[in-house]
Amino acid sequence: MRGLSGEAAAYAAFLKELSAFLRAFLRGRLARVPDEVEDLVQETLLAVHNQRHTYDASQPLTAWVHAIARYKMIDFLRRRAGREAMNDPLEDDSDFLGASDEEAREAKRDMATLLARLPDRHRLPIQLVKIEGLSVAEAAKRTGMSESAVKVGIHRGLKALAAFIRG
Amino acid sequence: METDKLIAMLASNAEPVAPGALRRRYAAAVAGGGIGALLLMVAFYGVRPDLRQAAGDPMFWVKLGLPLALFAAALVAATRLARPGMRLGWSAEALLVPVGVIWMLAAVALVSAAPGERLPLVLGSTWASCPFNIAFLSLPAFAAAFWTMKGLAPTRPVLAGAFSGLLAGTVGAAAYSLHCPEMAPPFLGTWYVLGMALPAVAGAAVGPRLLRW
């Protein structure tokens, strides 16, 4: 998949399509907690991004994505620890990849607020490179960090963001 | 933050994934765990003094080959469990091959021994400490295997923990075989297998807690 080899436009298109799949998948499963769906879509997108090095080119992309979505949903249900939620059927859904839902609701949890909680060495690289779109070299010059520290800061920062969400 | 903005953020300047990232992480973990096990073995138990002679005995290589064959299967299984949506495949069944071979050798040795010699063949002189020594030597590899698995994406944490523990156990057993004086298949088939199973069971127990992502 080109997106995982670093072509930004292809990767953004992939994530966009993926978010529509995830929304449809999770809305079907989490009908009782519709307010949580968009948060979980975002959490799963972040997981797909952070864990993208675990995708093997020889395996079907759909199987990889599906397994991550199921894992994140089950983890979410455990976190809620609602007994009722745990009893929801979780078996495989063959329509998963056929379904699509472009219409996003508001997420309850604000990623921007979580980002602000990160320490500077993580937050600044993400802010400059991932949001303002500077190159790693420019961000390094701006912050006085080394280029590798900027890259590590982005990587660790996005992981820390995922850890905040898990609580 | 809206989902579209999150997507834009994730996609902008995304670092491409280096090919073979997972293989390199496991290579580092195995090297670290192996060196750690050897250092602990030398520091606490010592290399057997007759290693050179023992190396001429085929049983020495069987004793080293048992953990190494299990290591290969556990490594394949762990790398598969680290990837979402990947099936375990034959790697779990492959564990039965080296264990089956050593049990067959053990059965032959027991059947051909005189009745009074059978129990000593199983117990050797170090049965009480052997499994715990193997488990002890597996500790560095246990930490390394869990650290590695934690940075990947196991969706079945009990199995991922079990195979990470087993991987560590095989490293510990391979290192321990350079110290251990026992050569009888019934001993190896019992206490070595048990020693490698201990970290596997521990790994299965702590997997769900330690391997969340």
Boltz contact constraints between the chains, C-beta under 6 A:
constraints:
  - contact:
      token1: [A, 4]
      token2: [B, 17]
      max_distance: 6.0
  - contact:
      token1: [A, 5]
      token2: [B, 16]
      max_distance: 6.0
  - contact:
      token1: [A, 6]
      token2: [B, 16]
      max_distance: 6.0
  - contact:
      token1: [A, 8]
      token2: [B, 11]
      max_distance: 6.0
  - contact:
      token1: [A, 11]
      token2: [B, 11]
      max_distance: 6.0
  - contact:
      token1: [A, 11]
      token2: [B, 14]
      max_distance: 6.0
  - contact:
      token1: [A, 12]
      token2: [B, 7]
      max_distance: 6.0
  - contact:
      token1: [A, 12]
      token2: [B, 11]
      max_distance: 6.0
  - contact:
      token1: [A, 15]
      token2: [B, 7]
      max_distance: 6.0
  - contact:
      token1: [A, 16]
      token2: [B, 7]
      max_distance: 6.0
  - contact:
      token1: [A, 19]
      token2: [B, 3]
      max_distance: 6.0
  - contact:
      token1: [A, 42]
      token2: [B, 3]
      max_distance: 6.0
  - contact:
      token1: [A, 42]
      token2: [B, 6]
      max_distance: 6.0
  - contact:
      token1: [A, 49]
      token2: [B, 10]
      max_distance: 6.0
  - contact:
      token1: [A, 51]
      token2: [B, 153]
      max_distance: 6.0
  - contact:
      token1: [A, 52]
      token2: [B, 17]
      max_distance: 6.0
  - contact:
      token1: [A, 53]
      token2: [B, 17]
      max_distance: 6.0
  - contact:
      token1: [A, 53]
      token2: [B, 21]
      max_distance: 6.0
  - contact:
      token1: [A, 54]
      token2: [B, 83]
      max_distance: 6.0
  - contact:
      token1: [A, 54]
      token2: [B, 152]
      max_distance: 6.0
  - contact:
      token1: [A, 54]
      token2: [B, 153]
      max_distance: 6.0
  - contact:
      token1: [A, 56]
      token2: [B, 83]
      max_distance: 6.0
  - contact:
      token1: [A, 59]
      token2: [B, 86]
      max_distance: 6.0
  - contact:
      token1: [A, 63]
      token2: [B, 85]
      max_distance: 6.0
  - contact:
      token1: [A, 64]
      token2: [B, 84]
      max_distance: 6.0
  - contact:
      token1: [A, 64]
      token2: [B, 85]
      max_distance: 6.0
  - contact:
      token1: [A, 67]
      token2: [B, 84]
      max_distance: 6.0
  - contact:
      token1: [A, 67]
      token2: [B, 85]
      max_distance: 6.0
  - contact:
      token1: [A, 67]
      token2: [B, 155]
      max_distance: 6.0
  - contact:
      token1: [A, 68]
      token2: [B, 84]
      max_distance: 6.0
  - contact:
      token1: [A, 71]
      token2: [B, 155]
      max_distance: 6.0
  - contact:
      token1: [A, 104]
      token2: [B, 3]
      max_distance: 6.0
  - contact:
      token1: [A, 110]
      token2: [B, 1]
      max_distance: 6.0
  - contact:
      token1: [A, 111]
      token2: [B, 1]
      max_distance: 6.0
  - contact:
      token1: [A, 111]
      token2: [B, 6]
      max_distance: 6.0
  - contact:
      token1: [A, 112]
      token2: [B, 1]
      max_distance: 6.0
  - contact:
      token1: [A, 129]
      token2: [B, 13]
      max_distance: 6.0
  - contact:
      token1: [A, 130]
      token2: [B, 9]
      max_distance: 6.0
  - contact:
      token1: [A, 130]
      token2: [B, 12]
      max_distance: 6.0
  - contact:
      token1: [A, 131]
      token2: [B, 9]
      max_distance: 6.0
  - contact:
      token1: [A, 133]
      token2: [B, 12]
      max_distance: 6.0
